[in-house]
Amino acid sequence: MTWIIEETRDFSVCHALRRAIFIEEQGVPEADEWDTLDDDAIHLIATIDGSPVGTARLLRNGETGKIGRICVVKSQRGTGLGAAIVRAAIARLENEPELTRLMLGAQEYAIGFYEKLGFTLCGPVYDDGGIPHRDMERLIK
């Protein structure tokens, strides 16, 4: 199976994935998942044969791009799809001339995954939605 990763303005598809994975599967409180940033974000959606299987949200703030809300359905974990989504996010944000670095908040268990994609730790452990996270960065210029 081959996936397609593209930008979307259909937030409902991204929200459905985030609800299933973050709220229902991981137990993130609903109030912690939803914020006002979706309208200004770039949303990536990964599909296989038209079915949504992963998503990520990209934000820009000054010289920093932020990759967040990265999630992949259980059936596609371990297939390389998560890495492909992150690589697509990196490629998209590298095209923004004002950005010099990328940031993300990694769930602690996923730190090694992001290190393989060129991110390094840059902050202490913090709680996000009841899950321990660490900030990570990747310089792009």
N, CA, C and O of each residue as an XYZ file, in Angstrom:
564
protein
N       0.831     -1.189      0.000
C       0.000      0.000      0.000
C       0.869      1.244      0.000
O       1.902      1.296      0.669
N       0.452      2.223     -0.739
C       1.169      3.485     -0.829
C       0.314      4.586     -0.224
O      -0.892      4.652     -0.463
N       0.938      5.436      0.549
C       0.192      6.544      1.122
C       0.467      7.812      0.344
O       1.476      7.933     -0.350
N      -0.451      8.751      0.475
C      -0.323     10.091     -0.095
C      -0.359     11.059      1.076
O      -1.226     10.951      1.944
N       0.578     12.008      1.110
C       0.601     13.034      2.144
C       0.460     14.377      1.442
O       1.253     14.723      0.567
N      -0.566     15.128      1.843
C      -0.813     16.414      1.203
C      -1.423     17.393      2.201
O      -1.893     17.007      3.271
N      -1.402     18.661      1.822
C      -2.042     19.680      2.645
C      -3.555     19.572      2.482
O      -4.061     19.187      1.428
N      -4.260     19.921      3.555
C      -5.719     19.918      3.496
C      -6.275     21.090      4.287
O      -5.670     21.544      5.258
N      -7.422     21.568      3.864
C      -8.171     22.577      4.631
C      -9.384     21.921      5.287
O     -10.179     22.593      5.944
N      -9.520     20.620      5.109
C     -10.637     19.879      5.702
C     -10.251     19.468      7.126
O      -9.773     18.359      7.364
N     -10.468     20.385      8.055
C     -10.093     20.129      9.444
C     -10.859     18.961     10.039
O     -10.368     18.306     10.959
N     -12.051     18.689      9.532
C     -12.872     17.627     10.131
C     -12.166     16.272     10.051
O     -12.282     15.466     10.974
N     -11.445     16.013      8.975
C     -10.725     14.745      8.830
C      -9.559     14.691      9.825
O      -9.344     13.675     10.487
N      -8.819     15.783      9.921
C      -7.703     15.846     10.881
C      -8.225     15.736     12.310
O      -7.648     15.034     13.140
N      -9.310     16.429     12.581
C      -9.893     16.391     13.926
C     -10.374     14.993     14.286
O     -10.221     14.564     15.429
N     -10.950     14.279     13.332
C     -11.423     12.918     13.601
C     -10.254     12.005     13.973
O     -10.365     11.196     14.894
N      -9.144     12.134     13.265
C      -7.952     11.341     13.602
C      -7.410     11.720     14.971
O      -7.083     10.850     15.778
N      -7.315     13.002     15.228
C      -6.791     13.463     16.515
C      -7.697     13.029     17.663
O      -7.209     12.657     18.731
N      -9.002     13.074     17.454
C      -9.941     12.623     18.486
C      -9.723     11.131     18.778
O      -9.622     10.724     19.935
N      -9.651     10.331     17.716
C      -9.505      8.876     17.888
C      -8.195      8.525     18.577
O      -8.166      7.650     19.441
N      -7.114      9.197     18.205
C      -5.792      8.815     18.716
C      -5.460      9.506     20.034
O      -5.088      8.842     21.001
N      -5.589     10.816     20.085
C      -5.181     11.524     21.299
C      -6.223     11.419     22.416
O      -5.883     11.094     23.554
N      -7.481     11.692     22.095
C      -8.506     11.730     23.139
C      -8.956     10.325     23.532
O      -8.948      9.974     24.712
N      -9.348      9.525     22.543
C      -9.903      8.213     22.862
C      -8.832      7.182     23.214
O      -8.971      6.455     24.198
N      -7.766      7.115     22.417
C      -6.736      6.099     22.658
C      -5.782      6.477     23.789
O      -5.496      5.657     24.662
N      -5.287      7.723     23.775
C      -4.276      8.118     24.755
C      -4.852      8.802     25.991
O      -4.130      9.028     26.962
N      -6.123      9.130     25.970
C      -6.756      9.726     27.144
C      -6.454     11.193     27.372
O      -6.588     11.681     28.494
N      -6.045     11.913     26.325
C      -5.807     13.349     26.451
C      -7.160     14.032     26.695
O      -8.117     13.772     25.965
N      -7.253     14.898     27.705
C      -8.518     15.604     27.928
C      -8.908     16.439     26.696
O      -8.064     17.089     26.079
N     -10.163     16.406     26.365
C     -10.643     17.129     25.179
C     -10.256     18.602     25.219
O      -9.888     19.176     24.194
N     -10.335     19.213     26.387
C      -9.991     20.632     26.516
C      -8.526     20.900     26.177
O      -8.183     22.007     25.761
N      -7.655     19.899     26.351
C      -6.237     20.072     26.029
C      -5.951     19.874     24.537
O      -4.954     20.381     24.024
N      -6.807     19.152     23.857
C      -6.557     18.865     22.436
C      -6.965     20.019     21.529
O      -6.275     20.309     20.552
N      -8.050     20.665     21.832
C      -8.581     21.689     20.926
C      -8.139     23.080     21.365
O      -8.228     23.429     22.542
N      -7.669     23.859     20.416
C      -7.259     25.227     20.689
C      -7.656     26.104     19.515
O      -8.378     25.662     18.621
N      -7.200     27.313     19.515
C      -7.592     28.263     18.464
C      -6.576     28.329     17.326
O      -6.705     29.176     16.442
N      -5.574     27.459     17.327
C      -4.489     27.554     16.345
C      -4.784     26.860     15.015
O      -4.088     27.108     14.030
N      -5.795     26.001     14.967
C      -6.060     25.246     13.740
C      -6.338     26.140     12.531
O      -5.915     25.825     11.419
N      -7.038     27.239     12.739
C      -7.398     28.109     11.608
C      -6.189     28.705     10.910
O      -6.229     28.943      9.703
N      -5.107     28.951     11.652
C      -3.904     29.568     11.078
C      -2.829     28.556     10.706
O      -1.754     28.932     10.240
N      -3.114     27.286     10.908
C      -2.112     26.240     10.692
C      -2.181     25.670      9.277
O      -3.170     25.821      8.559
N      -1.091     25.016      8.918
C      -1.059     24.174      7.724
C      -1.318     22.760      8.228
O      -0.651     22.302      9.156
N      -2.264     22.077      7.636
C      -2.582     20.717      8.064
C      -2.171     19.730      6.981
O      -2.499     19.908      5.808
N      -1.453     18.692      7.383
C      -1.098     17.610      6.474
C      -1.988     16.417      6.794
O      -2.270     16.132      7.958
N      -2.421     15.730      5.757
C      -3.209     14.515      5.930
C      -2.563     13.413      5.104
O      -2.191     13.621      3.949
N      -2.435     12.249      5.704
C      -1.914     11.075      4.998
C      -3.099     10.154      4.735
O      -3.906      9.892      5.628
N      -3.194      9.669      3.507
C      -4.276      8.757      3.147
C      -3.726      7.529      2.424
O      -2.684      7.579      1.770
N      -4.452      6.443      2.562
C      -4.209      5.241      1.777
C      -5.527      4.901      1.096
O      -6.542      4.685      1.758
N      -5.504      4.857     -0.215
C      -6.719      4.595     -0.985
C      -7.868      5.500     -0.554
O      -9.020      5.068     -0.496
N      -7.550      6.755     -0.254
C      -8.558      7.737      0.120
C      -8.956      7.736      1.585
O      -9.700      8.616      2.017
N      -8.479      6.771      2.357
C      -8.823      6.717      3.780
C      -7.760      7.428      4.605
O      -6.572      7.158      4.428
N      -8.154      8.331      5.503
C      -7.180      9.044      6.332
C      -6.511      8.119      7.337
O      -7.182      7.363      8.040
N      -5.181      8.183      7.401
C      -4.412      7.311      8.305
C      -3.405      8.070      9.165
O      -2.777      7.471     10.039
N      -3.237      9.365      8.940
C      -2.300     10.144      9.743
C      -2.436     11.622      9.456
O      -2.964     12.022      8.418
N      -1.954     12.433     10.390
C      -2.041     13.878     10.227
C      -0.947     14.575     11.023
O      -0.332     13.976     11.905
N      -0.711     15.830     10.710
C       0.187     16.705     11.469
C      -0.261     18.136     11.245
O      -0.870     18.469     10.228
N       0.055     18.970     12.216
C      -0.289     20.397     12.135
C       0.993     21.207     12.173
O       1.858     20.961     13.014
N       1.125     22.173     11.268
C       2.322     23.000     11.154
C       1.967     24.445     11.472
O       1.007     24.995     10.932
N       2.749     25.048     12.348
C       2.545     26.437     12.742
C       3.825     27.228     12.496
O       4.920     26.666     12.473
N       3.675     28.524     12.316
C       4.815     29.416     12.141
C       4.709     30.554     13.141
O       3.643     31.140     13.326
N       5.845     30.861     13.791
C       5.896     31.964     14.744
C       7.282     32.590     14.655
O       8.247     32.055     15.202
N       7.377     33.712     13.973
C       8.678     34.359     13.782
C       9.602     33.464     12.981
O       9.275     33.070     11.862
N      10.765     33.139     13.555
C      11.755     32.304     12.875
C      11.577     30.816     13.173
O      12.380     29.993     12.736
N      10.528     30.475     13.914
C      10.332     29.089     14.349
C       9.099     28.473     13.706
O       8.014     29.054     13.715
N       9.291     27.296     13.153
C       8.173     26.492     12.678
C       7.907     25.411     13.706
O       8.846     24.845     14.265
N       6.655     25.118     13.962
C       6.331     24.090     14.946
C       5.529     22.988     14.271
O       4.531     23.240     13.595
N       5.992     21.760     14.472
C       5.293     20.582     13.975
C       4.596     19.955     15.173
O       5.239     19.649     16.177
N       3.303     19.765     15.075
C       2.572     19.219     16.202
C       1.388     18.385     15.771
O       1.090     18.252     14.584
N       0.718     17.825     16.768
C      -0.477     17.010     16.548
C      -0.202     15.903     15.525
O      -1.051     15.574     14.697
N       1.005     15.339     15.607
C       1.401     14.259     14.702
C       0.790     12.964     15.210
O       1.015     12.575     16.356
N       0.030     12.303     14.372
C      -0.546     11.025     14.799
C      -0.784     10.114     13.593
O      -1.008     10.565     12.470
N      -0.725      8.820     13.879
C      -0.889      7.770     12.875
C      -1.801      6.691     13.467
O      -1.645      6.323     14.631
N      -2.742      6.187     12.682
C      -3.633      5.135     13.174
C      -2.816      3.879     13.503
O      -1.770      3.630     12.901
N      -3.307      3.097     14.461
C      -2.572      1.921     14.941
C      -2.146      0.993     13.812
O      -1.022      0.491     13.817
N      -3.017      0.761     12.857
C      -2.710     -0.210     11.795
C      -1.536      0.211     10.924
O      -0.973     -0.618     10.209
N      -1.154      1.495     10.972
C      -0.057      1.987     10.134
C       1.203      2.326     10.920
O       2.194      2.763     10.335
N       1.182      2.132     12.223
C       2.380      2.390     13.020
C       3.427      1.327     12.719
O       3.110      0.148     12.565
N       4.673      1.762     12.638
C       5.757      0.844     12.340
C       5.972      0.614     10.853
O       6.821     -0.189     10.466
N       5.214      1.311     10.017
C       5.331      1.140      8.564
C       6.210      2.191      7.902
O       6.517      2.091      6.714
N       6.618      3.206      8.675
C       7.373      4.321      8.106
C       6.500      5.522      7.806
O       7.007      6.569      7.404
N       5.189      5.388      7.997
C       4.282      6.496      7.697
C       4.542      7.692      8.607
O       4.566      8.826      8.131
N       4.736      7.465      9.902
C       4.997      8.581     10.814
C       6.218      9.371     10.390
O       6.192     10.602     10.384
N       7.287      8.675     10.036
C       8.502      9.350      9.570
C       8.236     10.107      8.271
O       8.756     11.204      8.074
N       7.435      9.530      7.396
C       7.107     10.196      6.130
C       6.317     11.482      6.382
O       6.533     12.486      5.704
N       5.405     11.453      7.355
C       4.647     12.659      7.689
C       5.582     13.733      8.231
O       5.485     14.896      7.839
N       6.482     13.355      9.125
C       7.425     14.335      9.685
C       8.335     14.877      8.583
O       8.594     16.079      8.537
N       8.817     14.015      7.706
C       9.664     14.491      6.592
C       8.892     15.453      5.681
O       9.451     16.446      5.215
N       7.625     15.164      5.430
C       6.798     16.064      4.613
C       6.625     17.404      5.323
O       6.651     18.453      4.679
N       6.448     17.377      6.642
C       6.314     18.613      7.412
C       7.612     19.419      7.356
O       7.582     20.635      7.167
N       8.740     18.747      7.517
C      10.041     19.420      7.440
C      10.207     20.055      6.066
O      10.579     21.224      5.963
N       9.936     19.300      5.017
C      10.091     19.809      3.649
C       9.199     21.023      3.412
O       9.618     21.988      2.774
N       7.982     20.977      3.921
C       7.049     22.098      3.736
C       7.549     23.342      4.459
O       7.526     24.437      3.897
N       7.998     23.183      5.691
C       8.431     24.339      6.477
C       9.799     24.864      6.045
O      10.077     26.051      6.218
N      10.652     24.019      5.492
C      11.952     24.489      4.989
C      11.780     25.501      3.862
O      12.684     26.295      3.601
N      10.631     25.480      3.193
C      10.360     26.417      2.101
C       9.929     27.796      2.583
O       9.788     28.715      1.777
N       9.720     27.951      3.883
C       9.337     29.253      4.447
C      10.619     30.048      4.694
O      11.398     29.681      5.573
N      10.860     31.128      3.942
C      12.156     31.811      4.005
C      12.515     32.376      5.375
O      13.698     32.486      5.696
N      11.529     32.734      6.186
C      11.846     33.351      7.482
C      12.172     32.330      8.575
O      12.675     32.710      9.633
N      11.901     31.065      8.345
C      12.119     30.062      9.384
C      13.570     29.598      9.425
O      14.180     29.331      8.390
N      14.116     29.505     10.646
C      15.489     29.037     10.823
C      15.559     27.759     11.644
O      16.581     27.073     11.640
N      14.476     27.433     12.352
C      14.464     26.205     13.138
C      13.055     25.653     13.231
O      12.067     26.366     13.057
N      12.995     24.369     13.509
C      11.730     23.677     13.711
C      11.690     23.160     15.141
O      12.712     22.744     15.688
N      10.520     23.187     15.735
C      10.328     22.705     17.102
C       9.188     21.696     17.105
O       8.303     21.729     16.249
N       9.228     20.806     18.079
C       8.095     19.929     18.337
C       8.141     19.496     19.783
O       9.200     19.501     20.412
N       7.003     19.126     20.302
C       6.897     18.576     21.646
C       6.722     17.080     21.518
O       5.660     16.609     21.110
N       7.755     16.326     21.864
C       7.740     14.873     21.672
C       7.259     14.163     22.928
O       7.717     14.459     24.032
N       6.336     13.226     22.754
C       6.019     12.343     23.863
C       7.305     11.590     24.187
O       8.032     11.187     23.279
N       7.589     11.398     25.466
C       8.895     10.844     25.868
C       9.238      9.533     25.170
O      10.393      9.321     24.798
N       8.278      8.665     24.987
C       8.580      7.373     24.365
C       9.022      7.532     22.907
O       9.627      6.618     22.347
N       8.728      8.684     22.281
C       9.022      8.887     20.860
C      10.293      9.706     20.617
O      10.587     10.045     19.471
N      11.040     10.026     21.650
C      12.230     10.866     21.472
C      13.210     10.242     20.475
O      13.716     10.947     19.601
N      13.485      8.969     20.580
C      14.407      8.303     19.653
C      13.941      8.384     18.210
O      14.754      8.541     17.299
N      12.650      8.279     18.002
C      12.055      8.407     16.661
C      12.406      9.765     16.058
O      12.839      9.848     14.908
N      12.217     10.827     16.839
C      12.491     12.175     16.331
C      13.992     12.444     16.207
O      14.415     13.192     15.326
N      14.789     11.846     17.073
C      16.248     12.010     16.938
C      16.716     11.444     15.603
O      17.605     12.017     14.973
N      16.145     10.347     15.166
C      16.508      9.761     13.862
C      16.137     10.682     12.708
O      16.675     10.546     11.609
N      15.220     11.620     12.949
C      14.793     12.564     11.925
C      15.493     13.921     12.066
O      15.095     14.907     11.446
N      16.547     13.949     12.899
C      17.383     15.142     12.990
C      17.019     16.120     14.095
O      17.561     17.225     14.127
N      16.129     15.759     14.993
C      15.753     16.643     16.095
C      16.612     16.346     17.312
O      17.019     15.204     17.527
N      16.890     17.379     18.112
C      17.653     17.217     19.347
C      16.838     17.787     20.514
O      16.034     18.703     20.343
N      17.068     17.224     21.698
C      16.371     17.688     22.889
C      16.800     19.106     23.231
O      17.970     19.462     23.087
N      15.842     19.915     23.687
C      16.184     21.292     24.050
C      15.380     21.803     25.242
O      15.294     23.013     25.452
N      14.799     20.915     26.012
C      14.052     21.382     27.171
C      13.768     20.251     28.137
O      13.961     19.079     27.815
N      13.305     20.614     29.329
C      13.015     19.613     30.365
C      11.697     18.893     30.088
O      10.944     19.269     29.190
N      11.438     17.869     30.862
C      10.173     17.140     30.771
C       9.037     18.044     31.250
O       9.183     18.759     32.241
N       7.914     18.010     30.548
C       6.720     18.745     30.961
C       5.499     17.898     30.636
O       5.556     16.980     29.818
N       4.411     18.223     31.285
C       3.155     17.509     31.080
C       2.335     18.209     30.012
O       2.130     19.421     30.067
N       1.867     17.440     29.042
C       0.947     17.952     28.028
C      -0.167     16.925     27.896
O       0.052     15.827     27.384
N      -1.342     17.275     28.349
C      -2.472     16.366     28.265
C      -2.321     15.114     29.109
O      -2.907     14.077     28.800
N      -1.531     15.210     30.180
C      -1.313     14.062     31.042
C      -0.221     13.118     30.564
O      -0.052     12.032     31.117
N       0.520     13.525     29.538
C       1.576     12.692     28.954
C       2.899     13.448     29.040
O       2.965     14.608     28.632
N       3.967     12.812     29.568
C       5.274     13.486     29.633
C       5.816     13.776     28.223
O       5.823     12.904     27.355
N       6.262     15.005     28.022
C       6.815     15.471     26.747
C       8.163     16.131     26.983
O       8.491     16.518     28.105
N       8.944     16.255     25.908
C      10.173     17.056     25.888
C      10.172     17.854     24.586
O       9.791     17.345     23.532
N      10.604     19.108     24.673
C      10.752     19.904     23.463
C      11.994     19.439     22.705
O      13.009     19.072     23.298
N      11.881     19.465     21.387
C      12.988     19.100     20.507
C      13.057     20.127     19.389
O      12.052     20.739     19.031
N      14.260     20.309     18.839
C      14.427     21.269     17.749
C      15.314     20.697     16.653
O      16.076     19.751     16.854
N      15.177     21.316     15.486
C      16.017     20.979     14.339
C      16.297     22.288     13.610
O      15.370     22.979     13.187
N      17.564     22.624     13.466
C      17.926     23.835     12.732
C      17.791     23.563     11.238
O      18.172     22.496     10.756
N      17.249     24.530     10.513
C      17.045     24.323      9.074
C      17.810     25.324      8.221
O      17.857     25.169      7.000
N      18.406     26.337      8.819
C      19.206     27.301      8.059
C      20.403     27.727      8.881
O      21.208     28.538      8.424
